[in-house]
Amino acid sequence: MSANTDTEPISFYQQQFFKIKEEHFFKDYLYARIIKAKLFIDNFYYDPIDLDAMAAEAHFSKFHFIRLFKLTYGKTPHQYLTSIRIEKARLLLQSPLAISTICFWVGFDSISSFTSLFKKMTGLTPSGFQHRQNKLRRVAGKTPIQWLPWYFTQTGLYTKKSQF
């Protein structure tokens, strides 16, 4: 009887992960340092983080850090930082906060760069996105049934007369 009968087969994505790890991160401590830098970005995205600070967190030279980070996450550290900031801004733009406040809270230095990057990544300006979110919230408040997933309305799981 084989020793592997109790283990589940690994998925394609797990296979790819192990392949990349073996080819590029033959030493686990290097991979751990890249993860540490990513967590640093995740935790301090709102601060003025530059490439020097990110690379220092991982204890790599800037150029080596960029190469390993992109290999691991598919984005440069700066692209990743920008995407995190835009995602956090999207969440905050669902509130009535001023766009300028959100811009600075998520770590951008200027409203114009924030606006252009936000539009490039989402297709809408921050004010356009905020207006759309406000409109959706108003419509959902007036007609909540249309916002239920299709499955619930088609299968009878949603009934107007509840037994609760």
C-alpha positions as CSV (number, residue, x, y, z in Angstrom):
1,M,0.0,0.0,0.0
2,S,1.4,3.4,-0.9
3,A,2.1,6.1,1.7
4,N,0.1,8.7,-0.3
5,T,-3.3,7.1,-0.1
6,D,-4.4,9.3,2.8
7,T,-3.5,12.6,1.1
8,E,-5.7,14.4,-1.3
9,P,-4.4,15.2,-4.8
10,I,-3.2,18.8,-5.1
11,S,-4.9,21.2,-7.4
12,F,-3.4,22.8,-10.6
13,Y,-2.9,26.1,-8.7
14,Q,-1.1,24.4,-5.9
15,Q,1.1,22.6,-8.4
16,Q,1.9,25.9,-10.0
17,F,2.7,27.5,-6.6
18,F,5.1,24.7,-5.7
19,K,6.7,24.9,-9.2
20,I,7.3,28.7,-8.8
21,K,8.5,28.2,-5.3
22,E,11.0,25.5,-6.3
23,E,12.3,27.6,-9.3
24,H,12.6,30.9,-7.6
25,F,12.3,30.5,-3.8
26,F,14.4,27.5,-3.1
27,K,15.0,29.1,0.3
28,D,11.9,29.6,2.3
29,Y,13.3,32.5,4.2
30,L,13.4,34.5,1.0
31,Y,9.7,33.9,0.4
32,A,9.0,34.8,4.0
33,R,10.7,38.1,3.5
34,I,8.6,38.9,0.5
35,I,5.4,38.0,2.4
36,K,6.6,40.2,5.3
37,A,6.9,43.2,2.9
38,K,3.5,42.6,1.4
39,L,2.0,42.5,4.9
40,F,3.8,45.8,5.6
41,I,2.1,47.3,2.6
42,D,-1.3,45.9,3.6
43,N,-0.9,47.3,7.1
44,F,0.5,50.7,6.3
45,Y,-0.9,51.6,2.8
46,Y,-2.2,54.9,4.1
47,D,1.3,56.1,5.1
48,P,3.8,57.6,2.6
49,I,5.5,54.3,1.8
50,D,8.2,54.3,-0.8
51,L,10.2,51.6,-2.5
52,D,13.1,52.0,-0.1
53,A,10.9,51.4,2.9
54,M,9.3,48.3,1.3
55,A,12.7,46.8,0.2
56,A,14.1,47.6,3.7
57,E,11.2,45.7,5.3
58,A,12.2,42.6,3.3
59,H,15.9,43.2,3.6
60,F,16.5,43.2,-0.1
61,S,18.0,45.7,-2.5
62,K,15.3,47.7,-4.4
63,F,15.9,46.0,-7.7
64,H,16.0,42.5,-6.2
65,F,12.9,43.2,-4.2
66,I,10.9,44.5,-7.2
67,R,11.8,41.4,-9.2
68,L,10.9,38.9,-6.5
69,F,7.7,40.8,-5.5
70,K,6.5,40.8,-9.1
71,L,7.3,37.2,-9.6
72,T,5.3,36.3,-6.5
73,Y,2.3,38.6,-6.8
74,G,2.2,39.5,-10.5
75,K,2.5,43.2,-9.8
76,T,5.3,45.5,-8.9
77,P,5.2,46.7,-5.3
78,H,4.1,50.1,-6.4
79,Q,1.3,48.7,-8.5
80,Y,0.2,46.5,-5.6
81,L,0.2,49.5,-3.2
82,T,-1.8,51.6,-5.7
83,S,-4.4,48.8,-6.1
84,I,-4.7,48.4,-2.3
85,R,-5.3,52.2,-1.9
86,I,-7.9,52.2,-4.7
87,E,-9.7,49.3,-3.2
88,K,-9.8,51.0,0.2
89,A,-11.0,54.2,-1.5
90,R,-13.8,52.3,-3.2
91,L,-15.0,51.1,0.2
92,L,-14.8,54.6,1.7
93,L,-16.6,56.2,-1.3
94,Q,-19.7,54.3,-0.3
95,S,-20.0,56.7,2.6
96,P,-20.8,60.4,2.5
97,L,-17.2,61.4,3.2
98,A,-15.6,64.1,1.1
99,I,-13.5,62.8,-1.8
100,S,-10.5,64.9,-0.7
101,T,-10.7,63.3,2.8
102,I,-10.8,59.8,1.3
103,C,-7.9,60.7,-1.0
104,F,-5.6,61.6,1.8
105,W,-6.8,58.9,4.2
106,V,-5.8,56.1,1.8
107,G,-2.4,57.6,1.2
108,F,-2.5,59.6,-1.9
109,D,-0.6,62.9,-2.0
110,S,-2.8,64.8,-4.5
111,I,-6.4,64.7,-5.5
112,S,-5.5,64.9,-9.2
113,S,-3.3,61.8,-9.1
114,F,-5.9,60.0,-7.0
115,T,-8.7,60.9,-9.5
116,S,-6.7,59.8,-12.5
117,L,-5.6,56.5,-11.0
118,F,-9.1,55.8,-9.7
119,K,-10.6,56.4,-13.1
120,K,-7.9,54.3,-14.8
121,M,-8.5,51.4,-12.5
122,T,-12.3,51.5,-12.1
123,G,-13.6,53.4,-15.2
124,L,-15.2,56.1,-13.1
125,T,-14.0,59.2,-11.3
126,P,-14.2,59.1,-7.5
127,S,-17.2,61.5,-7.6
128,G,-18.9,59.4,-10.3
129,F,-18.4,56.3,-8.3
130,Q,-19.7,57.9,-5.2
131,H,-22.8,59.2,-7.0
132,R,-23.5,55.8,-8.5
133,Q,-23.2,54.1,-5.1
134,N,-25.6,56.7,-3.5
135,K,-28.1,56.1,-6.3
136,L,-27.9,52.3,-6.0
137,R,-28.4,52.7,-2.2
138,R,-31.5,54.9,-2.8
139,V,-33.0,52.5,-5.4
140,A,-32.3,49.4,-3.2
141,G,-34.1,51.1,-0.3
142,K,-37.2,51.7,-2.4
143,T,-37.3,48.3,-4.2
144,P,-35.3,45.8,-2.2
145,I,-36.8,42.7,-3.9
146,Q,-34.8,43.4,-7.1
147,W,-31.6,43.3,-5.2
148,L,-32.1,39.8,-3.9
149,P,-30.1,37.2,-5.8
150,W,-32.0,35.7,-8.7
151,Y,-31.8,32.2,-7.2
152,F,-33.9,33.2,-4.1
153,T,-36.7,34.8,-6.1
154,Q,-36.9,32.0,-8.7
155,T,-36.7,29.0,-6.4
156,G,-39.4,30.2,-4.0
157,L,-36.9,30.7,-1.2
158,Y,-38.1,34.3,-0.9
159,T,-41.7,34.6,0.0
160,K,-43.5,37.8,0.9
161,K,-45.3,36.2,3.8
162,S,-42.7,35.1,6.2
163,Q,-43.4,32.6,9.0
164,F,-41.0,34.5,11.3
